[in-house]
Amino acid sequence: MPENQTSGRVYRFGEYSVLADERMVLRGNERVHMTPRVFHLLLILVENAGRLVTKETLLNEIWQDSFVEEGNLNSTVSRLRKVLSETPDEKRFIETIPRVGYRFTANVELVADDTAALIPIAPKAASLPTSQTERADFVGENVPVSSRSSGRQRRRTWLLVPFAVAVLATAIAAAWYLTRSHQVGAAPRSQKNVPVRITADAADEQRGTWTRDGRIRFERFQGKEPYTYIMNADGSDIHRDTSIADMRTGVWSPDGGKVIFYKEGDASGDLYLANADGSGENKLPFFAWNMDWSPDGSKLVYQYGRPNSNIYIYTFETGKIETVVDDPAFDADPSFSPDGKRIAFVSGRDGNAEIYSQNLDGSNLQRLTNHPARDAFPTFSPDGTQIIFNSNREDENLDVYIMNADGSDVRRLTNWPSDEEAFPGCWSPDGTQIFFVSTQSGKENIYTMNVEPFAPTAVILNSTESMHFPSYSSDGRKIIFQIANDDKTGEIRTIDVNTQQISTVTKTQTTDGYPKFSPDGASIVFQERVNGNSEICLIHSDGSGGVQALTNNPARDVKPAWSPDGTKIVFSSNRDGNYELYQLYIMNADGSNQHRVYFSNAMNVDASWSPDALEILFTSDKEGNGTGNFEIFAIEPETTTGERRLTYRSGYDIYPVFSPDGKRVAFVSKADGNAEIYAMNSDGSRLIRLTRDAAEDTEPSWSPDGTKIIFSSTRGGPSAIYELTVPE
């Protein structure tokens, strides 16, 4: 945006103030740190508050003449939501208009404007993009910048001059301090698996849980009685939760709309249900101890009974109570899986407190732990792939552990000479952090920790260059990748694993080449723009001989991948007459015999071969009727066998690639709002989340021996290349 259009402007929404000319955002008196691109996005949305801003307009305004994927915009919106402590399914600030754009929903006031006092801001128009443009962005192709709308009008808002002096004075007076403070309302980001203390009160505390607006509720003891308190996620603004006047402690529904609570001074143990504002109060027809809401808020699972408790489910609509776990031994600590189909719980049925899971109807009972120690409070991760629990199995004190949802690969997360416990509700919505209680200070206080059990290591780091599409040569001696230059061109490079020597193979006109070594290492196939059009190209691995275009079609040919024997290449193309749809094609390695092997009325991309060449993995939004909900499928090329679906998840799953033995598949999923690396068996079973970071982890590829995955990540700044060891 031109500087003369933002000079002196201060916008306010909720607790936030946006100082346009200072390129600064305040939350109260605290500075909110964000990257320039995230700030640019916020400013555009704020200036258009209440109006739809299309993806096309945002791409044009924020990236201007660069050719970027729509995923870049999605990532930037995701980062803005995190900075504003808004979860993806909220509409407190940003509303997503599927396939079209975004709308800023909060009420915005222009409280200061040195250049236009008492002049209303005109509405800002945003034209609808063509679906062709939206869907082409996913595969790294944009329509020319000249075809994008550049209309720029502003939302009509009347200036409130009395606020201007106060806001600007606050900003100037606090500037020195604000540059050194951290974001209010966001939990401090520690090193992986290194706890950070949030509270420091002399009273004991327990059960830290996330709220819908990014704060933390917890229980603080006053004498022998716990009371619900609330605070920002960084530990500031701690106060008792008085949203319901006579509430002592409460457990909120997932959407934050209802609460089950105990009343202050009521020794009967009665439970009450009310709306979050206290209205609609009713006494519940049962007593309960440890409890958990179902993800959709329709049910409550709870533990009750003496001397040995059982587990029950209460359905709010019908008032029906059902016994779901009934054993002569104790059954306790129940919690729902994210899909609401299973519960995890603790049982002493085998002579010791172990963790089990089962379907709601009691079927498919599985014992998940087997240790002579006491395991307690199992809590599913938001994506359902892992479970946090507490155990005293090491060093004679309680610690927090994590395991896969099937009980495999148990790992210790805390390791202090004190007691640490996590409880249902402890996970952040994106699955990268947990809150827990520790006695390290002598009292039970609330701590946070960034959780990443399979810690990646950096392979190639560069503070200025963004690196993508890493993969190994078949002998494991080299890694190929592509960098993005400042002028929006790219370079395909290789690095020798032993000597760390980096060589440039060729310069590219774009940054989305998806380069891959041929199985014999002699050639590299990649996507490149030839005469203004995307084609599949070939070059010798040492860069000699120049670039050879294997395809020559007025449509877009994208995302190539070699067959295991190097004789064929699979790619995606929209050459079938509808530029919105991409189909799978195969050709010989010299470009001959180009023919379609798969068609559906959707976008079919990200193809890769199985090691035996019998199957091709790809991603498609066919099940969502072309709405962008990508799932992973497999086909048997050159046969009449139908496709095989591997994933059934919200968000989208992309970049699938077989392990060298064909038994597993690595891929990227955004089920929790940001891109993470996952692995599963080749039949879709045993899903495991491998990375847990607020950054974008993407473009995975297996090492030749199948023990590691290499990928691109924005953790630490521009995209760099990381590697992690994959659990068996």
C-alpha positions, 0 to 999 in steps of 0.5 A: 500500500502506498505510504501516503495512504496509511500515514497517521492512521490508527485503527481499533478493534476489540483490545487491539490498535493498529498504527498503520504508519508505524506498522505496529499493532498493540494489544492494550499497551503491549506490542504484538509482534508480527512479520511485515507480510502478516501486518500487511494482511491485517491492514488490508482486512481491517481497512475492509472490515465487514467487506469480502476481500477475495483471495485474488485481491490479497495475492495481488496486494501482498505479493504483488508481482510474485508468482506464489501458491494460494497456500502462501496466503492460507499460511499467512492467514493462519499466522495472523489468526494465531497472533490474534489468538483466534482458532481457525473455526472461530469468526471473532476476527476473520471469517473464511469464505470458502474458495473465495476469500476472507472477511474481517468481522470485528467492528473497526473504528478509525480513531486517528488520521492525520491526513483526513480528519473527519472524512469518512473512509470509502468502502473498498471493493473486491471482485470475485476471482474466477475459480480457474485462478483459485484452483490454479494457485494450488499447483503453483500457477497464477494467472498474470498479475495484469488480470487481477483486480486492483480496485482499492476503496475503503470501508466507511467508518466515521472518525472518533477524534477524542480517542486519537491523542490517547492512543498515539500518546500511549504508543509513543510512551510505551515504544521502548518497552513494547519492542522488548515485550512479548505478545499478551495472550499467547503462551511463551514458545519454549524450546521443544519439550522444555517447560516454561512456568506460567503462574507463580502463586503460593497456592496450589493450582491444577487443570490448565485448559485452553479457552476458545479465545486463546486464554487459559482456565485453571483451578486455584485452591483457596484452603481446601476448595478449588476455584476457577481462574482465568488468565492470558496464555502468557500468565498475565491478567490472572483473575477469578472467573466470575462469568457465573456468579455462584460458580466455584469450578466449571468445565466448559463445552468445546465451543465455550457456550455451556458450562457444567459447574459446582456452586460455591458453598454447596457441599452436596456435590450437585452439578449444574449446567448453564449457558456460559453467561449463567442463563438457562441453569439446570441441576443435572440428575447425577453426580460426577468426578472426572469428566469430559465433553464430547467434541460436538458438545452433545454428551458428557463422559464421567466417572462415579462410584464407590468403592470402585468407580464406573464410567457413564455417558450422559446425553444432554438432548435426551437426558439418558444415562448409559454405563459404558465401562463397568468392571469390578475394578475401578474405571476412571479418568475418561476422555473423548477422542477428537471424532467422538467415537471412542473414549480413553480411560484408566482401569485396574482390571488387570491388577494395575492402573493401565490405560485403555480405549474403546468405542462408545458402545463398549466394542473394540476394547484395547489395552494401551499401556502395560507397566507396573506403575500407575498411568492416569488421565489419558488425553487425545491430541487434537488430531487423535494420533497421540495420547498424553498421559501421566505416570510415575514409572520413572524416578519415583515421581509423576511425569507427562508421557506421550504415546501413539493412539494404539499405545506404541512408542511411549516417550517421556516429555517431562524429566524433573525431580518433581511431579508433573501432570496434564489433564483433559483440555491441556492441548492447544488447538493446533496440537503444538503445546500442552499445559500441565501442573508441576510441583518444581517450585514447591507448589503446584503451578501451571506450566506450558511446553511445546511438544514435538516427540520426534525432534527434527534436526536442521540439514540446510539452514540459510537466514535469507534464502527460502528452500523447498522440495528436498529429496535424496538421490537414490544412493543417499549421497546427495540432496536436491532442493530449490531456492527462491530468489528475491526476484521471484526466480529460483535455483535448483541446487544439490548438496553433497551429504558428506562434503556439504558442498552445494552446487547450482544445477540450473536457474529457473523462472519460478520457485515451484519446480518440484525437482527430483533425481532420476533413480540412476541419479543422472537426470533431474525432472522438474516443472518450469515455465517455458515461453510463459507456460508450465511444462515438464522439463529435464536436465542432467544432474550436473547441469550440462546440456541445458534444459529439455522440455518434455511436454509442449502443451498450451495447458499447464503440466505440473508436479512430475515424479519418476517411476522406480525404474526411471523409464516413465514420469507421472505428472498432472495436467489441465489439458482436458479442456477444463482448466479448473481440473487437473488429471494424471498423465504418464509419459516415457522418460523422453517425453513420448507416449503422453497419455491420461491414466486417471480422470475425475471431476476434480483436481488430481495432483501430487502424484508419486509411485510405489516402489514396485510401480504397481500403484500411484499415490495422489491427492484429490478433492473429488470427495469434496466435489472440488471444494479444496478438501484434499484427500489421499488416493491410490490407483493402479495405473494402466488398469481398470481397477478403481481408486483406493482412498487412504485418508478421511480427514478434515482440512486437506492432506497433500504431498503423499510419498511411499516409503522405500519398502512401500509399507508406509506413506508420509504426507502433509496435513492441515487438520489442525490449522497448519501444515504438519508431517504425518505418516501412516501405513500404506493401507491408511491405518496407524496414523502418526503425526511426526511434527508438532510446530506452529511453523509450516512443515511440508514437502516430505521425502524419505531417505533411501533406507526408509529410516528418516524423512526430509522436509521443508519448514518455516521454523526459525524464519525462511523455509529451510530443510530439516530431517527427522527419524521416523519411529517404527 
